[in-house]
Amino acid sequence: MKSLLAALLLCCSSLTLAAETRFDSFYFFQSEAVLQEKGINVDTLGRYSRTLQSRIYQSLKKVKMPSSAGYLVIAIRSDGAVTSWLDMQPAVHEYYDNQIYEIIQKLPAPDVKTGIFVFAIKMAIDTPVHTKKAVPSPSDWAEAKKRLVNKDNIEELVFSVWPEE
């Protein structure tokens, strides 16, 4: 797991120096064994996240926004569908949240063999300080967690807020 994290951190290091929108460490909701079962490839995920970060940076670089820090949470289903949530404090305006969502929708996601793959990237807008929050928890998830039997099952949680159509 440490090698996976180290490789992904290297992918985003070039974006963190001069950008108003900065990205930092990754958070994996699933164990390394689960990621291997899902066929998550470190190189493919690294290229995907680097492209994603670059596109988000480009879309927000001319925008003046209040400082905000938190996580960008991304879920990828085995059918290729992708969604995202922002867990930022203070919250990012809905217009920019939707803009980030659209970028994620248009970017081809890595293949997932089974179920749902969920990860997060620390993100900071107009501040060099990243969140100290240890675990991402988008506001949409709070109510859904209350209804779950196994509150630690990330796939069940994500499926409850993002059901297959």
TORDOBA-71329 format. One record per residue (C-alpha): residue in one letter; x, y, z. Coordinates in Angstrom, 1 decimal. Example, Ala and Ser with C-alpha at 12.3 -4.5 7.8 and 13.67 -1.06 7.14 Angstrom:
2
+---------+--------+--------+--------+
! residuo !   east !  north !     up !
+---------+--------+--------+--------+
!       a !   12.3 !   -4.5 !    7.8 !
!       s !   13.7 !   -1.1 !    7.1 !
+---------+--------+--------+--------+
REM end
This chain:
165
+---------+--------+--------+--------+
! residuo !   east !  north !     up !
+---------+--------+--------+--------+
!       m !    0.0 !    0.0 !    0.0 !
!       k !    2.9 !    2.3 !    0.8 !
!       s !    4.4 !    1.8 !   -2.6 !
!       l !    1.1 !    2.6 !   -4.3 !
!       l !    0.7 !    5.8 !   -2.3 !
!       a !    4.3 !    6.8 !   -3.0 !
!       a !    3.9 !    6.4 !   -6.7 !
!       l !    0.7 !    8.4 !   -6.7 !
!       l !    2.2 !   11.2 !   -4.6 !
!       l !    5.0 !   11.5 !   -7.2 !
!       c !    2.4 !   12.0 !   -9.9 !
!       c !    0.9 !   15.0 !   -8.3 !
!       s !    4.0 !   16.7 !   -7.0 !
!       s !    4.6 !   18.8 !  -10.1 !
!       l !    1.1 !   20.4 !   -9.7 !
!       t !    1.5 !   21.5 !   -6.1 !
!       l !    4.2 !   24.1 !   -6.5 !
!       a !    2.6 !   26.9 !   -8.5 !
!       a !   -1.1 !   26.2 !   -8.7 !
!       e !   -3.8 !   28.0 !   -7.0 !
!       t !   -5.5 !   24.7 !   -6.8 !
!       r !   -3.2 !   22.2 !   -5.1 !
!       f !   -3.4 !   18.5 !   -4.6 !
!       d !   -1.6 !   16.4 !   -2.0 !
!       s !   -1.9 !   12.9 !   -0.7 !
!       f !   -4.3 !   10.2 !   -1.6 !
!       y !   -6.8 !    8.4 !    0.7 !
!       f !   -7.8 !    4.8 !   -0.2 !
!       f !  -11.0 !    3.6 !    1.3 !
!       q !  -10.2 !    0.0 !    0.4 !
!       s !   -7.2 !   -2.2 !    1.3 !
!       e !   -4.4 !   -3.0 !   -1.1 !
!       a !   -5.7 !   -6.6 !   -1.5 !
!       v !   -9.2 !   -5.3 !   -2.5 !
!       l !   -7.6 !   -2.9 !   -5.0 !
!       q !   -5.7 !   -5.8 !   -6.5 !
!       e !   -8.9 !   -7.8 !   -6.8 !
!       k !  -10.5 !   -4.9 !   -8.6 !
!       g !   -7.6 !   -4.8 !  -11.0 !
!       i !   -6.4 !   -1.3 !  -10.0 !
!       n !   -3.2 !   -0.6 !  -11.8 !
!       v !   -0.8 !    1.9 !  -10.1 !
!       d !    0.5 !    3.3 !  -13.4 !
!       t !   -3.0 !    3.7 !  -14.9 !
!       l !   -4.3 !    5.3 !  -11.8 !
!       g !   -1.3 !    7.7 !  -11.6 !
!       r !   -1.9 !    8.8 !  -15.2 !
!       y !   -5.6 !    9.2 !  -14.6 !
!       s !   -5.1 !   11.3 !  -11.4 !
!       r !   -2.5 !   13.5 !  -13.0 !
!       t !   -4.7 !   14.3 !  -15.9 !
!       l !   -7.6 !   14.9 !  -13.6 !
!       q !   -5.6 !   17.2 !  -11.4 !
!       s !   -4.3 !   19.1 !  -14.4 !
!       r !   -7.8 !   19.6 !  -15.9 !
!       i !   -9.2 !   20.8 !  -12.6 !
!       y !   -6.3 !   23.2 !  -12.1 !
!       q !   -6.8 !   24.6 !  -15.6 !
!       s !  -10.5 !   25.1 !  -15.2 !
!       l !  -10.1 !   26.9 !  -11.8 !
!       k !   -6.8 !   28.9 !  -12.5 !
!       k !   -8.6 !   32.1 !  -13.6 !
!       v !  -11.3 !   31.9 !  -11.0 !
!       k !  -11.2 !   33.9 !   -7.7 !
!       m !  -12.6 !   31.7 !   -5.0 !
!       p !  -12.5 !   31.8 !   -1.2 !
!       s !   -9.8 !   29.6 !    0.3 !
!       s !  -11.0 !   26.1 !    0.9 !
!       a !   -9.3 !   22.8 !    1.8 !
!       g !  -10.5 !   19.2 !    2.0 !
!       y !  -10.9 !   16.2 !   -0.3 !
!       l !  -12.0 !   15.4 !   -3.8 !
!       v !  -13.6 !   11.9 !   -3.5 !
!       i !  -14.0 !    9.8 !   -6.7 !
!       a !  -15.9 !    6.5 !   -7.2 !
!       i !  -15.5 !    4.4 !  -10.3 !
!       r !  -17.9 !    1.4 !  -11.0 !
!       s !  -17.0 !   -1.7 !  -12.9 !
!       d !  -19.5 !   -0.5 !  -15.7 !
!       g !  -17.2 !    2.5 !  -16.3 !
!       a !  -19.5 !    5.1 !  -14.6 !
!       v !  -17.8 !    7.7 !  -12.4 !
!       t !  -19.0 !   10.2 !   -9.8 !
!       s !  -17.4 !   12.5 !   -7.4 !
!       w !  -18.0 !   14.5 !   -4.2 !
!       l !  -16.2 !   17.4 !   -2.7 !
!       d !  -15.6 !   17.4 !    1.1 !
!       m !  -14.2 !   20.9 !    1.4 !
!       q !  -14.3 !   23.5 !    4.2 !
!       p !  -15.7 !   25.9 !    3.6 !
!       a !  -17.8 !   24.4 !    0.9 !
!       v !  -17.0 !   25.2 !   -2.7 !
!       h !  -19.8 !   27.1 !   -4.6 !
!       e !  -22.1 !   24.7 !   -6.3 !
!       y !  -21.2 !   26.1 !   -9.8 !
!       y !  -17.5 !   25.1 !   -9.3 !
!       d !  -18.5 !   21.8 !   -7.7 !
!       n !  -20.5 !   21.0 !  -10.8 !
!       q !  -17.6 !   22.1 !  -13.0 !
!       i !  -15.3 !   19.7 !  -11.3 !
!       y !  -18.0 !   17.0 !  -11.6 !
!       e !  -18.2 !   17.6 !  -15.3 !
!       i !  -14.4 !   17.3 !  -15.7 !
!       i !  -14.5 !   13.9 !  -14.0 !
!       q !  -17.4 !   12.7 !  -16.1 !
!       k !  -15.6 !   13.5 !  -19.3 !
!       l !  -12.3 !   11.9 !  -18.4 !
!       p !  -12.0 !    8.2 !  -19.2 !
!       a !  -11.6 !    6.3 !  -15.9 !
!       p !   -9.4 !    3.4 !  -15.2 !
!       d !  -11.0 !   -0.1 !  -15.5 !
!       v !  -12.4 !   -1.7 !  -12.4 !
!       k !  -13.0 !   -5.4 !  -12.6 !
!       t !  -15.7 !   -5.7 !  -10.0 !
!       g !  -17.8 !   -3.5 !   -7.7 !
!       i !  -16.8 !    0.1 !   -7.0 !
!       f !  -13.3 !    1.6 !   -6.4 !
!       v !  -13.3 !    4.7 !   -4.2 !
!       f !  -10.4 !    7.0 !   -3.4 !
!       a !   -9.8 !   10.6 !   -2.5 !
!       i !   -7.2 !   13.3 !   -3.1 !
!       k !   -6.5 !   16.1 !   -0.7 !
!       m !   -7.3 !   19.4 !   -2.4 !
!       a !   -6.7 !   23.0 !   -1.5 !
!       i !   -7.9 !   26.1 !   -3.3 !
!       d !   -6.1 !   29.4 !   -2.9 !
!       t !   -4.3 !   28.2 !    0.2 !
!       p !   -1.0 !   26.3 !    0.7 !
!       v !   -2.5 !   24.5 !    3.8 !
!       h !   -4.2 !   21.2 !    3.2 !
!       t !   -6.9 !   19.7 !    5.5 !
!       k !   -5.8 !   18.0 !    8.7 !
!       k !   -9.0 !   15.8 !    8.5 !
!       a !   -7.8 !   12.2 !    8.4 !
!       v !  -10.8 !   10.6 !    6.6 !
!       p !  -12.9 !   12.1 !    3.8 !
!       s !  -16.6 !   12.2 !    4.6 !
!       p !  -18.7 !   14.1 !    2.1 !
!       s !  -21.9 !   15.6 !    3.5 !
!       d !  -24.1 !   13.4 !    1.2 !
!       w !  -22.7 !   10.4 !    3.1 !
!       a !  -23.8 !   11.3 !    6.6 !
!       e !  -27.4 !   10.4 !    6.2 !
!       a !  -26.7 !    7.3 !    4.1 !
!       k !  -24.3 !    6.0 !    6.8 !
!       k !  -27.1 !    6.0 !    9.4 !
!       r !  -29.1 !    3.6 !    7.3 !
!       l !  -26.3 !    1.0 !    6.8 !
!       v !  -25.8 !   -2.2 !    8.7 !
!       n !  -22.0 !   -2.2 !    8.1 !
!       k !  -21.0 !    1.5 !    8.3 !
!       d !  -17.4 !    0.6 !    7.3 !
!       n !  -18.4 !   -1.0 !    3.9 !
!       i !  -17.5 !    1.8 !    1.5 !
!       e !  -19.0 !    0.0 !   -1.5 !
!       e !  -22.4 !   -0.3 !    0.2 !
!       l !  -22.2 !    3.3 !    1.3 !
!       v !  -21.4 !    4.6 !   -2.2 !
!       f !  -24.0 !    2.4 !   -3.8 !
!       s !  -26.6 !    3.8 !   -1.4 !
!       v !  -25.9 !    7.3 !   -2.5 !
!       w !  -25.1 !    6.5 !   -6.1 !
!       p !  -27.3 !    3.5 !   -7.2 !
!       e !  -26.9 !    1.8 !  -10.6 !
!       e !  -29.4 !    3.0 !  -13.1 !
+---------+--------+--------+--------+
REM end
